[in-house]
Amino acid sequence: MKDDPSKLLSTAEVAAHLDVTRQRVLELITEQRLPAIKVGRSYVVRAGDLAALTLYKVGRPPAKATKKGGKK
């Protein structure tokens, strides 16, 4: 993928690269977080657009570490 940023990837290839489901890739496209081109009934994604995508972890962020032993 790093070799050619204009390479077109299927939604299944994108899902495998991101370690998410194909449905999640379609949601990212629908939310316009991932640019895609519609070809017939399917979508394709440029490798360069995939490299620019930032996914965030789901859930509550970890609690900040506190000093043990009470007040300082």
CHARMM-style PDB file with segment names, atoms N, HN, CA, C and O in Angstrom:
ATOM      1  N   MET     1       0.822  -1.192   0.000  1.00  0.00      PROA
ATOM      2  CA  MET     1       0.000   0.000   0.000  1.00  0.00      PROA
ATOM      3  C   MET     1       0.866   1.256   0.000  1.00  0.00      PROA
ATOM      4  O   MET     1       0.490   2.253  -0.615  1.00  0.00      PROA
ATOM      5  N   LYS     2       1.983   1.234   0.655  1.00  0.00      PROA
ATOM      6  HN  LYS     2       2.289   0.423   1.154  1.00  0.00      PROA
ATOM      7  CA  LYS     2       2.849   2.394   0.715  1.00  0.00      PROA
ATOM      8  C   LYS     2       3.484   2.679  -0.635  1.00  0.00      PROA
ATOM      9  O   LYS     2       3.920   3.800  -0.897  1.00  0.00      PROA
ATOM     10  N   ASP     3       3.538   1.652  -1.506  1.00  0.00      PROA
ATOM     11  HN  ASP     3       3.184   0.741  -1.294  1.00  0.00      PROA
ATOM     12  CA  ASP     3       4.186   1.800  -2.796  1.00  0.00      PROA
ATOM     13  C   ASP     3       3.401   2.715  -3.725  1.00  0.00      PROA
ATOM     14  O   ASP     3       3.993   3.557  -4.401  1.00  0.00      PROA
ATOM     15  N   ASP     4       2.092   2.568  -3.772  1.00  0.00      PROA
ATOM     16  HN  ASP     4       1.612   1.884  -3.224  1.00  0.00      PROA
ATOM     17  CA  ASP     4       1.277   3.307  -4.719  1.00  0.00      PROA
ATOM     18  C   ASP     4       0.041   3.886  -4.021  1.00  0.00      PROA
ATOM     19  O   ASP     4      -0.925   3.158  -3.795  1.00  0.00      PROA
ATOM     20  N   PRO     5       0.053   5.188  -3.675  1.00  0.00      PROA
ATOM     21  CA  PRO     5      -1.093   5.770  -2.969  1.00  0.00      PROA
ATOM     22  C   PRO     5      -2.355   5.852  -3.819  1.00  0.00      PROA
ATOM     23  O   PRO     5      -3.439   6.080  -3.282  1.00  0.00      PROA
ATOM     24  N   SER     6      -2.239   5.670  -5.144  1.00  0.00      PROA
ATOM     25  HN  SER     6      -1.358   5.485  -5.580  1.00  0.00      PROA
ATOM     26  CA  SER     6      -3.419   5.738  -5.996  1.00  0.00      PROA
ATOM     27  C   SER     6      -4.045   4.361  -6.220  1.00  0.00      PROA
ATOM     28  O   SER     6      -5.056   4.253  -6.915  1.00  0.00      PROA
ATOM     29  N   LYS     7      -3.461   3.309  -5.642  1.00  0.00      PROA
ATOM     30  HN  LYS     7      -2.640   3.397  -5.078  1.00  0.00      PROA
ATOM     31  CA  LYS     7      -4.008   1.960  -5.774  1.00  0.00      PROA
ATOM     32  C   LYS     7      -5.405   1.911  -5.175  1.00  0.00      PROA
ATOM     33  O   LYS     7      -5.645   2.466  -4.102  1.00  0.00      PROA
ATOM     34  N   LEU     8      -6.325   1.248  -5.868  1.00  0.00      PROA
ATOM     35  HN  LEU     8      -6.129   0.797  -6.739  1.00  0.00      PROA
ATOM     36  CA  LEU     8      -7.697   1.144  -5.389  1.00  0.00      PROA
ATOM     37  C   LEU     8      -7.882  -0.155  -4.612  1.00  0.00      PROA
ATOM     38  O   LEU     8      -7.459  -1.226  -5.047  1.00  0.00      PROA
ATOM     39  N   LEU     9      -8.523  -0.034  -3.454  1.00  0.00      PROA
ATOM     40  HN  LEU     9      -8.867   0.836  -3.101  1.00  0.00      PROA
ATOM     41  CA  LEU     9      -8.757  -1.177  -2.572  1.00  0.00      PROA
ATOM     42  C   LEU     9     -10.246  -1.399  -2.399  1.00  0.00      PROA
ATOM     43  O   LEU     9     -11.018  -0.443  -2.335  1.00  0.00      PROA
ATOM     44  N   SER    10     -10.650  -2.655  -2.325  1.00  0.00      PROA
ATOM     45  HN  SER    10     -10.022  -3.432  -2.377  1.00  0.00      PROA
ATOM     46  CA  SER    10     -12.054  -2.976  -2.069  1.00  0.00      PROA
ATOM     47  C   SER    10     -12.363  -2.735  -0.598  1.00  0.00      PROA
ATOM     48  O   SER    10     -11.454  -2.581   0.218  1.00  0.00      PROA
ATOM     49  N   THR    11     -13.641  -2.704  -0.264  1.00  0.00      PROA
ATOM     50  HN  THR    11     -14.380  -2.829  -0.926  1.00  0.00      PROA
ATOM     51  CA  THR    11     -14.025  -2.511   1.132  1.00  0.00      PROA
ATOM     52  C   THR    11     -13.557  -3.690   1.986  1.00  0.00      PROA
ATOM     53  O   THR    11     -13.249  -3.509   3.164  1.00  0.00      PROA
ATOM     54  N   ALA    12     -13.498  -4.889   1.414  1.00  0.00      PROA
ATOM     55  HN  ALA    12     -13.748  -5.036   0.457  1.00  0.00      PROA
ATOM     56  CA  ALA    12     -13.012  -6.052   2.158  1.00  0.00      PROA
ATOM     57  C   ALA    12     -11.522  -5.907   2.461  1.00  0.00      PROA
ATOM     58  O   ALA    12     -11.080  -6.249   3.557  1.00  0.00      PROA
ATOM     59  N   GLU    13     -10.741  -5.402   1.496  1.00  0.00      PROA
ATOM     60  HN  GLU    13     -11.101  -5.125   0.605  1.00  0.00      PROA
ATOM     61  CA  GLU    13      -9.310  -5.194   1.726  1.00  0.00      PROA
ATOM     62  C   GLU    13      -9.077  -4.113   2.775  1.00  0.00      PROA
ATOM     63  O   GLU    13      -8.179  -4.229   3.609  1.00  0.00      PROA
ATOM     64  N   VAL    14      -9.897  -3.054   2.727  1.00  0.00      PROA
ATOM     65  HN  VAL    14     -10.627  -2.959   2.050  1.00  0.00      PROA
ATOM     66  CA  VAL    14      -9.780  -1.981   3.712  1.00  0.00      PROA
ATOM     67  C   VAL    14     -10.117  -2.513   5.101  1.00  0.00      PROA
ATOM     68  O   VAL    14      -9.426  -2.207   6.073  1.00  0.00      PROA
ATOM     69  N   ALA    15     -11.179  -3.306   5.192  1.00  0.00      PROA
ATOM     70  HN  ALA    15     -11.740  -3.554   4.403  1.00  0.00      PROA
ATOM     71  CA  ALA    15     -11.585  -3.887   6.477  1.00  0.00      PROA
ATOM     72  C   ALA    15     -10.478  -4.762   7.056  1.00  0.00      PROA
ATOM     73  O   ALA    15     -10.215  -4.712   8.258  1.00  0.00      PROA
ATOM     74  N   ALA    16      -9.833  -5.556   6.220  1.00  0.00      PROA
ATOM     75  HN  ALA    16     -10.046  -5.596   5.244  1.00  0.00      PROA
ATOM     76  CA  ALA    16      -8.749  -6.412   6.695  1.00  0.00      PROA
ATOM     77  C   ALA    16      -7.566  -5.572   7.172  1.00  0.00      PROA
ATOM     78  O   ALA    16      -6.936  -5.901   8.177  1.00  0.00      PROA
ATOM     79  N   HSD    17      -7.265  -4.498   6.459  1.00  0.00      PROA
ATOM     80  HN  HSD    17      -7.777  -4.231   5.642  1.00  0.00      PROA
ATOM     81  CA  HSD    17      -6.142  -3.642   6.844  1.00  0.00      PROA
ATOM     82  C   HSD    17      -6.408  -2.924   8.175  1.00  0.00      PROA
ATOM     83  O   HSD    17      -5.509  -2.791   9.005  1.00  0.00      PROA
ATOM     84  N   LEU    18      -7.650  -2.464   8.368  1.00  0.00      PROA
ATOM     85  HN  LEU    18      -8.381  -2.572   7.694  1.00  0.00      PROA
ATOM     86  CA  LEU    18      -8.007  -1.732   9.584  1.00  0.00      PROA
ATOM     87  C   LEU    18      -8.395  -2.657  10.736  1.00  0.00      PROA
ATOM     88  O   LEU    18      -8.552  -2.203  11.869  1.00  0.00      PROA
ATOM     89  N   ASP    19      -8.548  -3.943  10.453  1.00  0.00      PROA
ATOM     90  HN  ASP    19      -8.420  -4.311   9.532  1.00  0.00      PROA
ATOM     91  CA  ASP    19      -8.987  -4.921  11.445  1.00  0.00      PROA
ATOM     92  C   ASP    19     -10.367  -4.573  11.985  1.00  0.00      PROA
ATOM     93  O   ASP    19     -10.606  -4.607  13.192  1.00  0.00      PROA
ATOM     94  N   VAL    20     -11.276  -4.235  11.064  1.00  0.00      PROA
ATOM     95  HN  VAL    20     -11.083  -4.207  10.083  1.00  0.00      PROA
ATOM     96  CA  VAL    20     -12.673  -3.962  11.386  1.00  0.00      PROA
ATOM     97  C   VAL    20     -13.531  -4.761  10.406  1.00  0.00      PROA
ATOM     98  O   VAL    20     -13.009  -5.420   9.507  1.00  0.00      PROA
ATOM     99  N   THR    21     -14.832  -4.698  10.585  1.00  0.00      PROA
ATOM    100  HN  THR    21     -15.257  -4.163  11.315  1.00  0.00      PROA
ATOM    101  CA  THR    21     -15.728  -5.403   9.671  1.00  0.00      PROA
ATOM    102  C   THR    21     -15.946  -4.578   8.405  1.00  0.00      PROA
ATOM    103  O   THR    21     -15.704  -3.371   8.379  1.00  0.00      PROA
ATOM    104  N   ARG    22     -16.401  -5.248   7.375  1.00  0.00      PROA
ATOM    105  HN  ARG    22     -16.597  -6.228   7.396  1.00  0.00      PROA
ATOM    106  CA  ARG    22     -16.727  -4.566   6.120  1.00  0.00      PROA
ATOM    107  C   ARG    22     -17.853  -3.556   6.342  1.00  0.00      PROA
ATOM    108  O   ARG    22     -17.867  -2.488   5.730  1.00  0.00      PROA
ATOM    109  N   GLN    23     -18.794  -3.899   7.219  1.00  0.00      PROA
ATOM    110  HN  GLN    23     -18.783  -4.767   7.716  1.00  0.00      PROA
ATOM    111  CA  GLN    23     -19.891  -2.985   7.543  1.00  0.00      PROA
ATOM    112  C   GLN    23     -19.371  -1.699   8.163  1.00  0.00      PROA
ATOM    113  O   GLN    23     -19.878  -0.617   7.867  1.00  0.00      PROA
ATOM    114  N   ARG    24     -18.363  -1.806   9.020  1.00  0.00      PROA
ATOM    115  HN  ARG    24     -17.950  -2.685   9.260  1.00  0.00      PROA
ATOM    116  CA  ARG    24     -17.770  -0.605   9.646  1.00  0.00      PROA
ATOM    117  C   ARG    24     -17.118   0.276   8.585  1.00  0.00      PROA
ATOM    118  O   ARG    24     -17.194   1.502   8.670  1.00  0.00      PROA
ATOM    119  N   VAL    25     -16.482  -0.329   7.591  1.00  0.00      PROA
ATOM    120  HN  VAL    25     -16.421  -1.325   7.522  1.00  0.00      PROA
ATOM    121  CA  VAL    25     -15.892   0.447   6.493  1.00  0.00      PROA
ATOM    122  C   VAL    25     -16.992   1.213   5.754  1.00  0.00      PROA
ATOM    123  O   VAL    25     -16.820   2.386   5.423  1.00  0.00      PROA
ATOM    124  N   LEU    26     -18.110   0.554   5.498  1.00  0.00      PROA
ATOM    125  HN  LEU    26     -18.249  -0.400   5.767  1.00  0.00      PROA
ATOM    126  CA  LEU    26     -19.228   1.226   4.823  1.00  0.00      PROA
ATOM    127  C   LEU    26     -19.782   2.371   5.678  1.00  0.00      PROA
ATOM    128  O   LEU    26     -20.185   3.403   5.140  1.00  0.00      PROA
ATOM    129  N   GLU    27     -19.806   2.198   6.997  1.00  0.00      PROA
ATOM    130  HN  GLU    27     -19.479   1.360   7.434  1.00  0.00      PROA
ATOM    131  CA  GLU    27     -20.236   3.269   7.892  1.00  0.00      PROA
ATOM    132  C   GLU    27     -19.278   4.455   7.811  1.00  0.00      PROA
ATOM    133  O   GLU    27     -19.718   5.604   7.782  1.00  0.00      PROA
ATOM    134  N   LEU    28     -17.977   4.188   7.776  1.00  0.00      PROA
ATOM    135  HN  LEU    28     -17.620   3.255   7.801  1.00  0.00      PROA
ATOM    136  CA  LEU    28     -16.989   5.267   7.661  1.00  0.00      PROA
ATOM    137  C   LEU    28     -17.169   6.026   6.349  1.00  0.00      PROA
ATOM    138  O   LEU    28     -17.006   7.245   6.302  1.00  0.00      PROA
ATOM    139  N   ILE    29     -17.503   5.304   5.297  1.00  0.00      PROA
ATOM    140  HN  ILE    29     -17.635   4.313   5.336  1.00  0.00      PROA
ATOM    141  CA  ILE    29     -17.749   5.947   3.997  1.00  0.00      PROA
ATOM    142  C   ILE    29     -19.012   6.797   4.070  1.00  0.00      PROA
ATOM    143  O   ILE    29     -19.023   7.933   3.596  1.00  0.00      PROA
ATOM    144  N   THR    30     -20.062   6.263   4.653  1.00  0.00      PROA
ATOM    145  HN  THR    30     -20.053   5.340   5.038  1.00  0.00      PROA
ATOM    146  CA  THR    30     -21.331   6.989   4.785  1.00  0.00      PROA
ATOM    147  C   THR    30     -21.172   8.235   5.646  1.00  0.00      PROA
ATOM    148  O   THR    30     -21.762   9.274   5.353  1.00  0.00      PROA
ATOM    149  N   GLU    31     -20.373   8.132   6.712  1.00  0.00      PROA
ATOM    150  HN  GLU    31     -19.893   7.288   6.950  1.00  0.00      PROA
ATOM    151  CA  GLU    31     -20.107   9.275   7.602  1.00  0.00      PROA
ATOM    152  C   GLU    31     -19.145  10.281   6.979  1.00  0.00      PROA
ATOM    153  O   GLU    31     -18.850  11.317   7.575  1.00  0.00      PROA
ATOM    154  N   GLN    32     -18.659   9.975   5.781  1.00  0.00      PROA
ATOM    155  HN  GLN    32     -18.899   9.133   5.297  1.00  0.00      PROA
ATOM    156  CA  GLN    32     -17.711  10.811   5.042  1.00  0.00      PROA
ATOM    157  C   GLN    32     -16.395  10.991   5.783  1.00  0.00      PROA
ATOM    158  O   GLN    32     -15.729  12.015   5.626  1.00  0.00      PROA
ATOM    159  N   ARG    33     -16.015  10.009   6.587  1.00  0.00      PROA
ATOM    160  HN  ARG    33     -16.556   9.178   6.715  1.00  0.00      PROA
ATOM    161  CA  ARG    33     -14.707  10.011   7.256  1.00  0.00      PROA
ATOM    162  C   ARG    33     -13.671   9.318   6.389  1.00  0.00      PROA
ATOM    163  O   ARG    33     -12.469   9.505   6.576  1.00  0.00      PROA
ATOM    164  N   LEU    34     -14.147   8.509   5.430  1.00  0.00      PROA
ATOM    165  HN  LEU    34     -15.123   8.357   5.279  1.00  0.00      PROA
ATOM    166  CA  LEU    34     -13.266   7.786   4.526  1.00  0.00      PROA
ATOM    167  C   LEU    34     -13.734   8.055   3.091  1.00  0.00      PROA
ATOM    168  O   LEU    34     -14.792   7.571   2.689  1.00  0.00      PROA
ATOM    169  N   PRO    35     -12.963   8.819   2.321  1.00  0.00      PROA
ATOM    170  CA  PRO    35     -13.350   9.080   0.927  1.00  0.00      PROA
ATOM    171  C   PRO    35     -13.358   7.784   0.123  1.00  0.00      PROA
ATOM    172  O   PRO    35     -12.470   6.945   0.274  1.00  0.00      PROA
ATOM    173  N   ALA    36     -14.365   7.629  -0.730  1.00  0.00      PROA
ATOM    174  HN  ALA    36     -15.086   8.311  -0.852  1.00  0.00      PROA
ATOM    175  CA  ALA    36     -14.479   6.427  -1.550  1.00  0.00      PROA
ATOM    176  C   ALA    36     -15.115   6.771  -2.887  1.00  0.00      PROA
ATOM    177  O   ALA    36     -15.749   7.814  -3.041  1.00  0.00      PROA
ATOM    178  N   ILE    37     -14.936   5.885  -3.839  1.00  0.00      PROA
ATOM    179  HN  ILE    37     -14.421   5.037  -3.713  1.00  0.00      PROA
ATOM    180  CA  ILE    37     -15.507   6.035  -5.173  1.00  0.00      PROA
ATOM    181  C   ILE    37     -16.475   4.885  -5.376  1.00  0.00      PROA
ATOM    182  O   ILE    37     -16.140   3.726  -5.132  1.00  0.00      PROA
ATOM    183  N   LYS    38     -17.681   5.214  -5.826  1.00  0.00      PROA
ATOM    184  HN  LYS    38     -17.954   6.156  -6.025  1.00  0.00      PROA
ATOM    185  CA  LYS    38     -18.667   4.170  -6.062  1.00  0.00      PROA
ATOM    186  C   LYS    38     -18.480   3.634  -7.474  1.00  0.00      PROA
ATOM    187  O   LYS    38     -18.488   4.389  -8.447  1.00  0.00      PROA
ATOM    188  N   VAL    39     -18.312   2.326  -7.569  1.00  0.00      PROA
ATOM    189  HN  VAL    39     -18.306   1.713  -6.779  1.00  0.00      PROA
ATOM    190  CA  VAL    39     -18.163   1.650  -8.852  1.00  0.00      PROA
ATOM    191  C   VAL    39     -19.275   0.611  -8.927  1.00  0.00      PROA
ATOM    192  O   VAL    39     -19.204  -0.435  -8.281  1.00  0.00      PROA
ATOM    193  N   GLY    40     -20.293   0.904  -9.711  1.00  0.00      PROA
ATOM    194  HN  GLY    40     -20.351   1.753 -10.236  1.00  0.00      PROA
ATOM    195  CA  GLY    40     -21.455   0.016  -9.751  1.00  0.00      PROA
ATOM    196  C   GLY    40     -22.163   0.051  -8.414  1.00  0.00      PROA
ATOM    197  O   GLY    40     -22.619   1.106  -7.974  1.00  0.00      PROA
ATOM    198  N   ARG    41     -22.257  -1.107  -7.761  1.00  0.00      PROA
ATOM    199  HN  ARG    41     -21.886  -1.964  -8.119  1.00  0.00      PROA
ATOM    200  CA  ARG    41     -22.897  -1.187  -6.447  1.00  0.00      PROA
ATOM    201  C   ARG    41     -21.887  -1.234  -5.319  1.00  0.00      PROA
ATOM    202  O   ARG    41     -22.267  -1.314  -4.150  1.00  0.00      PROA
ATOM    203  N   SER    42     -20.611  -1.185  -5.649  1.00  0.00      PROA
ATOM    204  HN  SER    42     -20.303  -1.120  -6.599  1.00  0.00      PROA
ATOM    205  CA  SER    42     -19.551  -1.317  -4.645  1.00  0.00      PROA
ATOM    206  C   SER    42     -18.757  -0.023  -4.508  1.00  0.00      PROA
ATOM    207  O   SER    42     -18.864   0.881  -5.337  1.00  0.00      PROA
ATOM    208  N   TYR    43     -17.967   0.045  -3.456  1.00  0.00      PROA
ATOM    209  HN  TYR    43     -17.880  -0.690  -2.783  1.00  0.00      PROA
ATOM    210  CA  TYR    43     -17.071   1.177  -3.229  1.00  0.00      PROA
ATOM    211  C   TYR    43     -15.632   0.708  -3.307  1.00  0.00      PROA
ATOM    212  O   TYR    43     -15.307  -0.429  -2.967  1.00  0.00      PROA
ATOM    213  N   VAL    44     -14.773   1.619  -3.765  1.00  0.00      PROA
ATOM    214  HN  VAL    44     -15.038   2.543  -4.040  1.00  0.00      PROA
ATOM    215  CA  VAL    44     -13.331   1.394  -3.714  1.00  0.00      PROA
ATOM    216  C   VAL    44     -12.701   2.604  -3.034  1.00  0.00      PROA
ATOM    217  O   VAL    44     -13.222   3.717  -3.109  1.00  0.00      PROA
ATOM    218  N   VAL    45     -11.572   2.367  -2.369  1.00  0.00      PROA
ATOM    219  HN  VAL    45     -11.150   1.463  -2.307  1.00  0.00      PROA
ATOM    220  CA  VAL    45     -10.893   3.402  -1.594  1.00  0.00      PROA
ATOM    221  C   VAL    45      -9.463   3.500  -2.090  1.00  0.00      PROA
ATOM    222  O   VAL    45      -8.803   2.482  -2.300  1.00  0.00      PROA
ATOM    223  N   ARG    46      -8.982   4.720  -2.277  1.00  0.00      PROA
ATOM    224  HN  ARG    46      -9.518   5.547  -2.107  1.00  0.00      PROA
ATOM    225  CA  ARG    46      -7.574   4.905  -2.647  1.00  0.00      PROA
ATOM    226  C   ARG    46      -6.702   4.592  -1.434  1.00  0.00      PROA
ATOM    227  O   ARG    46      -7.055   4.930  -0.304  1.00  0.00      PROA
ATOM    228  N   ALA    47      -5.579   3.956  -1.670  1.00  0.00      PROA
ATOM    229  HN  ALA    47      -5.292   3.682  -2.588  1.00  0.00      PROA
ATOM    230  CA  ALA    47      -4.668   3.589  -0.587  1.00  0.00      PROA
ATOM    231  C   ALA    47      -4.186   4.832   0.160  1.00  0.00      PROA
ATOM    232  O   ALA    47      -3.994   4.780   1.375  1.00  0.00      PROA
ATOM    233  N   GLY    48      -3.992   5.931  -0.535  1.00  0.00      PROA
ATOM    234  HN  GLY    48      -4.148   5.973  -1.521  1.00  0.00      PROA
ATOM    235  CA  GLY    48      -3.556   7.172   0.103  1.00  0.00      PROA
ATOM    236  C   GLY    48      -4.602   7.724   1.064  1.00  0.00      PROA
ATOM    237  O   GLY    48      -4.262   8.266   2.115  1.00  0.00      PROA
ATOM    238  N   ASP    49      -5.880   7.585   0.699  1.00  0.00      PROA
ATOM    239  HN  ASP    49      -6.157   7.145  -0.155  1.00  0.00      PROA
ATOM    240  CA  ASP    49      -6.955   8.037   1.594  1.00  0.00      PROA
ATOM    241  C   ASP    49      -7.029   7.156   2.831  1.00  0.00      PROA
ATOM    242  O   ASP    49      -7.329   7.637   3.924  1.00  0.00      PROA
ATOM    243  N   LEU    50      -6.758   5.882   2.662  1.00  0.00      PROA
ATOM    244  HN  LEU    50      -6.514   5.492   1.775  1.00  0.00      PROA
ATOM    245  CA  LEU    50      -6.771   4.964   3.802  1.00  0.00      PROA
ATOM    246  C   LEU    50      -5.645   5.300   4.771  1.00  0.00      PROA
ATOM    247  O   LEU    50      -5.827   5.235   5.986  1.00  0.00      PROA
ATOM    248  N   ALA    51      -4.490   5.657   4.237  1.00  0.00      PROA
ATOM    249  HN  ALA    51      -4.342   5.710   3.249  1.00  0.00      PROA
ATOM    250  CA  ALA    51      -3.345   5.998   5.082  1.00  0.00      PROA
ATOM    251  C   ALA    51      -3.622   7.254   5.910  1.00  0.00      PROA
ATOM    252  O   ALA    51      -3.075   7.406   7.002  1.00  0.00      PROA
ATOM    253  N   ALA    52      -4.469   8.156   5.397  1.00  0.00      PROA
ATOM    254  HN  ALA    52      -4.913   8.032   4.509  1.00  0.00      PROA
ATOM    255  CA  ALA    52      -4.772   9.393   6.100  1.00  0.00      PROA
ATOM    256  C   ALA    52      -5.863   9.226   7.161  1.00  0.00      PROA
ATOM    257  O   ALA    52      -6.087  10.132   7.964  1.00  0.00      PROA
ATOM    258  N   LEU    53      -6.536   8.083   7.170  1.00  0.00      PROA
ATOM    259  HN  LEU    53      -6.354   7.347   6.518  1.00  0.00      PROA
ATOM    260  CA  LEU    53      -7.639   7.849   8.112  1.00  0.00      PROA
ATOM    261  C   LEU    53      -7.104   7.599   9.515  1.00  0.00      PROA
ATOM    262  O   LEU    53      -6.137   6.860   9.703  1.00  0.00      PROA
ATOM    263  N   THR    54      -7.742   8.221  10.492  1.00  0.00      PROA
ATOM    264  HN  THR    54      -8.528   8.821  10.339  1.00  0.00      PROA
ATOM    265  CA  THR    54      -7.393   8.015  11.892  1.00  0.00      PROA
ATOM    266  C   THR    54      -8.606   7.426  12.607  1.00  0.00      PROA
ATOM    267  O   THR    54      -9.676   8.033  12.634  1.00  0.00      PROA
ATOM    268  N   LEU    55      -8.430   6.247  13.182  1.00  0.00      PROA
ATOM    269  HN  LEU    55      -7.560   5.754  13.160  1.00  0.00      PROA
ATOM    270  CA  LEU    55      -9.497   5.630  13.955  1.00  0.00      PROA
ATOM    271  C   LEU    55      -9.187   5.782  15.429  1.00  0.00      PROA
ATOM    272  O   LEU    55      -8.033   5.705  15.850  1.00  0.00      PROA
ATOM    273  N   TYR    56     -10.225   5.998  16.198  1.00  0.00      PROA
ATOM    274  HN  TYR    56     -11.162   6.061  15.856  1.00  0.00      PROA
ATOM    275  CA  TYR    56     -10.077   6.150  17.636  1.00  0.00      PROA
ATOM    276  C   TYR    56     -10.586   4.899  18.319  1.00  0.00      PROA
ATOM    277  O   TYR    56     -11.515   4.254  17.833  1.00  0.00      PROA
ATOM    278  N   LYS    57      -9.982   4.555  19.446  1.00  0.00      PROA
ATOM    279  HN  LYS    57      -9.227   5.080  19.841  1.00  0.00      PROA
ATOM    280  CA  LYS    57     -10.440   3.393  20.199  1.00  0.00      PROA
ATOM    281  C   LYS    57     -11.782   3.706  20.835  1.00  0.00      PROA
ATOM    282  O   LYS    57     -12.043   4.833  21.257  1.00  0.00      PROA
ATOM    283  N   VAL    58     -12.622   2.694  20.895  1.00  0.00      PROA
ATOM    284  HN  VAL    58     -12.410   1.779  20.553  1.00  0.00      PROA
ATOM    285  CA  VAL    58     -13.951   2.832  21.470  1.00  0.00      PROA
ATOM    286  C   VAL    58     -13.868   2.645  22.969  1.00  0.00      PROA
ATOM    287  O   VAL    58     -13.101   1.814  23.454  1.00  0.00      PROA
ATOM    288  N   GLY    59     -14.655   3.414  23.705  1.00  0.00      PROA
ATOM    289  HN  GLY    59     -15.279   4.089  23.310  1.00  0.00      PROA
ATOM    290  CA  GLY    59     -14.739   3.226  25.146  1.00  0.00      PROA
ATOM    291  C   GLY    59     -14.184   4.389  25.929  1.00  0.00      PROA
ATOM    292  O   GLY    59     -13.711   5.379  25.371  1.00  0.00      PROA
ATOM    293  N   ARG    60     -14.252   4.247  27.206  1.00  0.00      PROA
ATOM    294  HN  ARG    60     -14.636   3.443  27.659  1.00  0.00      PROA
ATOM    295  CA  ARG    60     -13.797   5.281  28.120  1.00  0.00      PROA
ATOM    296  C   ARG    60     -12.275   5.329  28.151  1.00  0.00      PROA
ATOM    297  O   ARG    60     -11.622   4.286  28.170  1.00  0.00      PROA
ATOM    298  N   PRO    61     -11.706   6.532  28.157  1.00  0.00      PROA
ATOM    299  CA  PRO    61     -10.245   6.622  28.241  1.00  0.00      PROA
ATOM    300  C   PRO    61      -9.763   6.131  29.604  1.00  0.00      PROA
ATOM    301  O   PRO    61     -10.512   6.179  30.580  1.00  0.00      PROA
ATOM    302  N   PRO    62      -8.531   5.664  29.676  1.00  0.00      PROA
ATOM    303  CA  PRO    62      -8.035   5.160  30.958  1.00  0.00      PROA
ATOM    304  C   PRO    62      -7.949   6.267  31.998  1.00  0.00      PROA
ATOM    305  O   PRO    62      -7.696   7.428  31.675  1.00  0.00      PROA
ATOM    306  N   ALA    63      -8.162   5.887  33.248  1.00  0.00      PROA
ATOM    307  HN  ALA    63      -8.367   4.944  33.511  1.00  0.00      PROA
ATOM    308  CA  ALA    63      -8.103   6.850  34.343  1.00  0.00      PROA
ATOM    309  C   ALA    63      -6.670   7.329  34.519  1.00  0.00      PROA
ATOM    310  O   ALA    63      -5.719   6.588  34.269  1.00  0.00      PROA
ATOM    311  N   LYS    64      -6.528   8.578  34.954  1.00  0.00      PROA
ATOM    312  HN  LYS    64      -7.300   9.179  35.157  1.00  0.00      PROA
ATOM    313  CA  LYS    64      -5.201   9.125  35.209  1.00  0.00      PROA
ATOM    314  C   LYS    64      -4.619   8.473  36.449  1.00  0.00      PROA
ATOM    315  O   LYS    64      -5.332   8.186  37.411  1.00  0.00      PROA
ATOM    316  N   ALA    65      -3.340   8.249  36.415  1.00  0.00      PROA
ATOM    317  HN  ALA    65      -2.760   8.482  35.634  1.00  0.00      PROA
ATOM    318  CA  ALA    65      -2.668   7.626  37.564  1.00  0.00      PROA
ATOM    319  C   ALA    65      -2.646   8.624  38.726  1.00  0.00      PROA
ATOM    320  O   ALA    65      -2.374   9.809  38.535  1.00  0.00      PROA
ATOM    321  N   THR    66      -2.930   8.135  39.903  1.00  0.00      PROA
ATOM    322  HN  THR    66      -3.151   7.172  40.058  1.00  0.00      PROA
ATOM    323  CA  THR    66      -2.892   8.970  41.085  1.00  0.00      PROA
ATOM    324  C   THR    66      -1.828   8.435  42.039  1.00  0.00      PROA
ATOM    325  O   THR    66      -1.504   7.248  42.040  1.00  0.00      PROA
ATOM    326  N   LYS    67      -1.304   9.334  42.838  1.00  0.00      PROA
ATOM    327  HN  LYS    67      -1.567  10.298  42.838  1.00  0.00      PROA
ATOM    328  CA  LYS    67      -0.305   8.917  43.827  1.00  0.00      PROA
ATOM    329  C   LYS    67      -1.009   8.192  44.969  1.00  0.00      PROA
ATOM    330  O   LYS    67      -2.061   8.618  45.445  1.00  0.00      PROA
ATOM    331  N   LYS    68      -0.417   7.115  45.386  1.00  0.00      PROA
ATOM    332  HN  LYS    68       0.437   6.768  45.000  1.00  0.00      PROA
ATOM    333  CA  LYS    68      -0.970   6.374  46.515  1.00  0.00      PROA
ATOM    334  C   LYS    68      -0.416   6.959  47.795  1.00  0.00      PROA
ATOM    335  O   LYS    68       0.673   7.532  47.811  1.00  0.00      PROA
ATOM    336  N   GLY    69      -1.157   6.813  48.845  1.00  0.00      PROA
ATOM    337  HN  GLY    69      -2.042   6.347  48.832  1.00  0.00      PROA
ATOM    338  CA  GLY    69      -0.674   7.279  50.148  1.00  0.00      PROA
ATOM    339  C   GLY    69      -1.312   8.580  50.599  1.00  0.00      PROA
ATOM    340  O   GLY    69      -0.860   9.202  51.560  1.00  0.00      PROA
ATOM    341  N   GLY    70      -2.367   8.990  49.902  1.00  0.00      PROA
ATOM    342  HN  GLY    70      -2.735   8.484  49.121  1.00  0.00      PROA
ATOM    343  CA  GLY    70      -3.068  10.197  50.361  1.00  0.00      PROA
ATOM    344  C   GLY    70      -2.502  11.481  49.799  1.00  0.00      PROA
ATOM    345  O   GLY    70      -1.892  11.514  48.730  1.00  0.00      PROA
ATOM    346  N   LYS    71      -2.733  12.559  50.575  1.00  0.00      PROA
ATOM    347  HN  LYS    71      -3.229  12.532  51.443  1.00  0.00      PROA
ATOM    348  CA  LYS    71      -2.305  13.889  50.122  1.00  0.00      PROA
ATOM    349  C   LYS    71      -0.806  14.053  50.258  1.00  0.00      PROA
ATOM    350  O   LYS    71      -0.158  13.383  51.062  1.00  0.00      PROA
ATOM    351  N   LYS    72      -0.288  14.925  49.485  1.00  0.00      PROA
ATOM    352  HN  LYS    72      -0.814  15.470  48.832  1.00  0.00      PROA
ATOM    353  CA  LYS    72       1.137  15.187  49.529  1.00  0.00      PROA
ATOM    354  C   LYS    72       1.457  16.305  50.474  1.00  0.00      PROA
ATOM    355  OT1 LYS    72       2.623  16.663  50.635  1.00  0.00      PROA
TER     356      LYS     72
END
